[in-house]
Amino acid sequence: MRAIPRQVTSALHADVLWSMGHTGKGVRVAIFDTGLPQNHPHFRHVRDRSNWTDEKSLEDGLGHGTFVAGVIASSSECLGFAPDSDLYIFRVFTNSQVSYTSWFLDAFNYAILKRINVLNLSIGGPDFLDQPFVDKVWELTANGVIMVSAIGNDGPLYGTLNNPADMMDVIGVGGINFEEEVARFSSRGMTTWELPAGYGRVKPDIVTYGSGVRGSALHGGCRSLSGTSVASPVVAGAVTLLLGAVDHAHINPASMKQALMDSAQRLGGANIFEQGSGKLDLLRAFHMLNTYKPQATLSPGVIDFTDCPYFWPYCSQPMYYAALPVTVNVTLLNGMGVTGRIVGKPTWHPYLQHNGQFLEVSVSYPSTLWPWSGYLAVSLAVAREGRSFTGVAQGHLTLTISSPTSSSSGGETLQSQVHLPIKVSVVPTPPRHRRILWDQFHNLRYPAGYFPRDNLRMKNDPLDWNGDHVHTNFRDMYNSLRSNGYFVEVLGSPFTCFDATQYGALLLVDSEEEFFPDEISKLKLDVEERGLSLVVFADWYNSEVMKKIKFYDENTRQWWMPDTEVLEGEMTVSDHKIHFASGTAIARFPQDGSLLARDLNDQGSEVVNGGTTELQDVPILGLYQTPNDGGKIAVYGDSNCLDSAHMLRDCFWLLDTLLQHVTSSSSPPSLTFSQHIRTPPTSLPQRMEGNRLHLYSRVLDPQDSARTRLPPPCPHLIWAKPRPINSSVPSNLLMPRNPMYNPSEGDSEFESVMLEGKRGEGPEGGANFLLLGVAAVLVFLVWWTCRRRPRKKARSRTRRSLIAKFPVV
């Protein structure tokens, strides 16, 4: 077994750079956190301490900021990466972990004034629509500040990325343990900015050690902590060390991010939304920066739907003709300048000898790349000619990026051409009854509105902020559907934009949004005349409960009120136990439909009055066959059992049973009801007076909640004109820039050469270290080219930290 390194700096071989005389000297690094005690013995160069909170103190009352500073710049005991860097300490959290956007804005301005080079934010929050904060982050990076931020501690749930780590110009850092496994606590992608119409970007950017890392304690000595707030300063410290070790001429937020991502080592067994480009490799990044030439790069650099599990979820389902287009949101990093543009149009080159003619490609992108980055939305579809094809289709996109350089370089324009290889699996179009359409358009979430969790028991995480997508908090449900042979497509536009004859069932889960009148009319026709079935997993709506759970948001200085009969209980259906978590009852149902009822507790009464009431024979599940052999309808009153966020017990079996029922001619035995129950006369839910749903709705008129907007136009993609290549795919076209990391080969020999007699000591090296450093680099180059075999991973549990508005994560 490998021994766990005592120092994270040793694990990443920082002592090689120390032995070459590089210690971060002259680099200005800002730490936005809980402060730093005066005269702490671990730090050599504390240039500035400032307090931006409403507490009259510069001291760190929690120890979090001290620990973070130690990982970056401690010079004794638990060593930091850049002990000779200049520290600028920004106290932006109180001892109660309270902070406000305005404090950050003022502190950010001061950081620009102080000409900070590197800024660490071991903080984050879900509000990517806090526009003043987002704008200021863009301003910082546009001014050359390399920003490193923790991705969040809400793993293993997907769709839990924190801002600003989810921004393209920021280096978003996830955590791993010393067994080279993505830490359970580390937040997973995708970003949810782009929903519902688009698809999220890949984050985190890279991962590094964040579990059981040693750092400076509050009053001296060392302690161990875990979290992405630990992983973030590991990367920030590495960036500071690298910045002091290479020529600054071409180093900017984009080029540093390019070097870190392109040199990262991919971890086996983890997908791209868990690890990004892979594990930080300090020495390979140093080598890349020393030979760096300004250029543009793409992340991911390859679109390969056959690469599993790394390219999950894309690799989990083959493409086929007549499916909705699949979009890959690629991040474009521009190391040539803070602004840039794509010249002309990207060109699609299908490989005829590799079935590329069966693939259609559409690309959308911004007119300006700023700051240092932009997106490339690549939409893929199978051409009609490929409707019966089974196999792999390949090709590549080519695009040119142009960027003006700084005036100090003569003001010339630089250009960089990049290639994006594309490889997808294609199968014949599946039968209609196996195709399921997921409604994404009618799901609303925080930010910006107050949409509470579906399970009201989850008081420590009250907001519904994970995107409600089949690849975020409904990921486990999606995997269950795929394992049962269903093909799942995602509809990010209104119901007026899909062909109902292609699908066996439309799946509506926890829909908070209203419906356009045209949608209602079309769906009625789709079900009654076109044979589309409808499966609904609903959730609670109760105006009295919403009044009770409103709260005053100190940051916006406003009362926040939910913009969406609450029931709960344990029950058994067809020998399966079900936890009904803050669900709802069926208010009205066709008389010739079938209903299933159970005794449940009135959680709404408990919230409003403080007392629990048991309700008898509450209708919670209904089945209905429309006349004239139209589609079927299945309705269930709780979606929490499909939602991986705070799920107590899944009901994937129930979803599968309902889908079998609505897409076949007979009802499965497990849904044979013993009785038919008529719903009592019940008034339909009414929107609460004073709600602000219309401000966040895509359907309601923002000026008049009683009216609806005009439906948005349906997506219309312009397919790129192909320029075929009648040759084989180049052998190196699909090779990743970051080869598979293999910690099992070469480590011991490498470490024994470069760390002999100096493990755990500070960077005080004399002349003899220069020869040692040169030898170590030579050994490293040999070691780097030899390691190949992947290593089996082991599981490890890690500790989570607290979350707040801008939580210390």
LINUR-V521963 format. One record per backbone hydrogen bond with DSSP energy under -1.0 kcal/mol. CO is the residue of the C=O (numbers start at 0). NH is the residue of the N-H. If there is no record, write none. Layout:
BEGIN
co=CO nh=NH
co=CO nh=NH
END
This chain:
BEGIN
co=6 nh=10
co=7 nh=11
co=8 nh=13
co=9 nh=12
co=12 nh=15
co=13 nh=17
co=14 nh=18
co=16 nh=21
co=17 nh=20
co=22 nh=83
co=23 nh=26
co=26 nh=85
co=27 nh=116
co=27 nh=117
co=28 nh=87
co=29 nh=119
co=30 nh=89
co=32 nh=91
co=32 nh=92
co=39 nh=42
co=41 nh=74
co=44 nh=46
co=44 nh=86
co=47 nh=88
co=49 nh=90
co=54 nh=56
co=57 nh=35
co=62 nh=66
co=63 nh=67
co=64 nh=68
co=65 nh=69
co=66 nh=70
co=67 nh=71
co=68 nh=72
co=69 nh=73
co=70 nh=80
co=71 nh=81
co=73 nh=79
co=81 nh=84
co=85 nh=28
co=86 nh=46
co=86 nh=47
co=87 nh=30
co=88 nh=49
co=89 nh=32
co=90 nh=51
co=93 nh=96
co=97 nh=93
co=99 nh=103
co=100 nh=104
co=101 nh=105
co=102 nh=106
co=103 nh=107
co=104 nh=108
co=105 nh=109
co=106 nh=110
co=107 nh=111
co=108 nh=112
co=109 nh=113
co=110 nh=115
co=111 nh=114
co=116 nh=145
co=117 nh=29
co=118 nh=147
co=119 nh=31
co=120 nh=149
co=121 nh=808
co=123 nh=806
co=124 nh=162
co=125 nh=127
co=126 nh=129
co=128 nh=130
co=129 nh=133
co=130 nh=134
co=131 nh=135
co=132 nh=136
co=133 nh=137
co=134 nh=138
co=135 nh=139
co=136 nh=140
co=137 nh=141
co=138 nh=142
co=139 nh=144
co=140 nh=143
co=145 nh=118
co=146 nh=170
co=147 nh=120
co=148 nh=172
co=150 nh=161
co=151 nh=186
co=156 nh=187
co=162 nh=124
co=163 nh=166
co=166 nh=169
co=170 nh=148
co=171 nh=204
co=171 nh=205
co=172 nh=150
co=173 nh=207
co=174 nh=182
co=175 nh=209
co=176 nh=179
co=180 nh=176
co=184 nh=154
co=187 nh=159
co=188 nh=158
co=193 nh=197
co=200 nh=190
co=204 nh=276
co=205 nh=173
co=206 nh=279
co=207 nh=175
co=209 nh=226
co=212 nh=224
co=214 nh=222
co=216 nh=219
co=220 nh=216
co=222 nh=214
co=224 nh=212
co=226 nh=229
co=226 nh=230
co=227 nh=231
co=229 nh=233
co=230 nh=234
co=231 nh=235
co=232 nh=236
co=233 nh=237
co=234 nh=238
co=235 nh=239
co=236 nh=240
co=237 nh=241
co=238 nh=242
co=239 nh=243
co=241 nh=244
co=241 nh=245
co=247 nh=250
co=251 nh=255
co=252 nh=256
co=253 nh=257
co=254 nh=258
co=255 nh=259
co=256 nh=260
co=257 nh=261
co=258 nh=262
co=264 nh=278
co=265 nh=740
co=270 nh=273
co=270 nh=274
co=271 nh=275
co=272 nh=188
co=274 nh=277
co=277 nh=206
co=278 nh=264
co=280 nh=284
co=281 nh=285
co=282 nh=286
co=283 nh=287
co=284 nh=288
co=285 nh=289
co=294 nh=334
co=296 nh=332
co=298 nh=330
co=302 nh=422
co=303 nh=306
co=305 nh=307
co=306 nh=310
co=308 nh=311
co=309 nh=271
co=310 nh=314
co=312 nh=315
co=318 nh=426
co=319 nh=322
co=325 nh=379
co=327 nh=377
co=329 nh=375
co=330 nh=298
co=331 nh=373
co=332 nh=296
co=337 nh=371
co=339 nh=368
co=340 nh=401
co=346 nh=397
co=347 nh=722
co=348 nh=395
co=349 nh=724
co=350 nh=353
co=350 nh=355
co=351 nh=354
co=353 nh=393
co=354 nh=357
co=355 nh=358
co=357 nh=382
co=359 nh=380
co=360 nh=719
co=361 nh=378
co=363 nh=376
co=368 nh=339
co=371 nh=333
co=373 nh=331
co=375 nh=329
co=376 nh=363
co=377 nh=327
co=378 nh=361
co=379 nh=325
co=380 nh=359
co=382 nh=385
co=383 nh=386
co=385 nh=388
co=386 nh=428
co=390 nh=425
co=392 nh=423
co=393 nh=350
co=394 nh=421
co=395 nh=348
co=396 nh=419
co=397 nh=346
co=398 nh=417
co=399 nh=342
co=400 nh=415
co=401 nh=340
co=402 nh=413
co=405 nh=408
co=405 nh=410
co=406 nh=409
co=411 nh=404
co=413 nh=402
co=415 nh=400
co=417 nh=398
co=419 nh=396
co=420 nh=302
co=421 nh=394
co=422 nh=304
co=423 nh=392
co=424 nh=318
co=425 nh=390
co=430 nh=433
co=431 nh=434
co=431 nh=503
co=433 nh=486
co=434 nh=503
co=434 nh=504
co=435 nh=488
co=436 nh=506
co=437 nh=490
co=439 nh=442
co=441 nh=511
co=441 nh=512
co=448 nh=450
co=449 nh=562
co=450 nh=463
co=454 nh=457
co=456 nh=458
co=461 nh=452
co=462 nh=464
co=463 nh=445
co=468 nh=471
co=468 nh=473
co=471 nh=474
co=472 nh=643
co=473 nh=477
co=474 nh=478
co=475 nh=479
co=476 nh=480
co=477 nh=481
co=478 nh=482
co=479 nh=483
co=480 nh=485
co=481 nh=484
co=486 nh=435
co=488 nh=437
co=490 nh=439
co=490 nh=440
co=493 nh=496
co=494 nh=497
co=498 nh=501
co=499 nh=502
co=503 nh=532
co=504 nh=436
co=505 nh=534
co=506 nh=438
co=507 nh=536
co=515 nh=519
co=516 nh=520
co=517 nh=521
co=518 nh=522
co=519 nh=523
co=520 nh=524
co=521 nh=525
co=522 nh=526
co=523 nh=527
co=524 nh=528
co=524 nh=529
co=525 nh=531
co=526 nh=630
co=532 nh=505
co=533 nh=633
co=534 nh=507
co=535 nh=635
co=536 nh=509
co=541 nh=545
co=542 nh=546
co=543 nh=547
co=544 nh=548
co=550 nh=559
co=552 nh=556
co=552 nh=557
co=557 nh=552
co=559 nh=550
co=565 nh=602
co=565 nh=603
co=566 nh=582
co=567 nh=600
co=568 nh=579
co=570 nh=577
co=572 nh=575
co=575 nh=572
co=577 nh=570
co=579 nh=568
co=581 nh=539
co=582 nh=566
co=589 nh=592
co=593 nh=622
co=595 nh=619
co=595 nh=620
co=597 nh=617
co=599 nh=614
co=600 nh=567
co=600 nh=602
co=601 nh=605
co=602 nh=606
co=603 nh=607
co=604 nh=608
co=605 nh=609
co=612 nh=601
co=614 nh=599
co=617 nh=597
co=618 nh=585
co=619 nh=636
co=620 nh=595
co=621 nh=634
co=622 nh=593
co=623 nh=632
co=626 nh=629
co=630 nh=625
co=631 nh=533
co=632 nh=623
co=633 nh=535
co=634 nh=621
co=635 nh=537
co=636 nh=583
co=638 nh=641
co=640 nh=650
co=650 nh=654
co=651 nh=655
co=652 nh=656
co=653 nh=657
co=654 nh=658
co=655 nh=659
co=656 nh=660
co=657 nh=661
co=658 nh=662
co=667 nh=670
co=668 nh=671
co=687 nh=690
co=691 nh=694
co=692 nh=695
co=692 nh=696
co=698 nh=708
co=703 nh=706
co=706 nh=700
co=724 nh=351
co=724 nh=726
co=729 nh=732
co=745 nh=749
co=746 nh=750
co=747 nh=751
co=748 nh=752
co=749 nh=753
co=750 nh=754
co=754 nh=757
co=757 nh=760
co=761 nh=763
co=765 nh=768
co=766 nh=769
co=767 nh=771
co=768 nh=772
co=769 nh=773
co=770 nh=774
co=771 nh=775
co=772 nh=776
co=773 nh=777
co=774 nh=778
co=775 nh=779
co=776 nh=780
co=777 nh=781
co=778 nh=782
co=779 nh=783
co=780 nh=784
co=782 nh=786
co=803 nh=806
co=808 nh=228
END
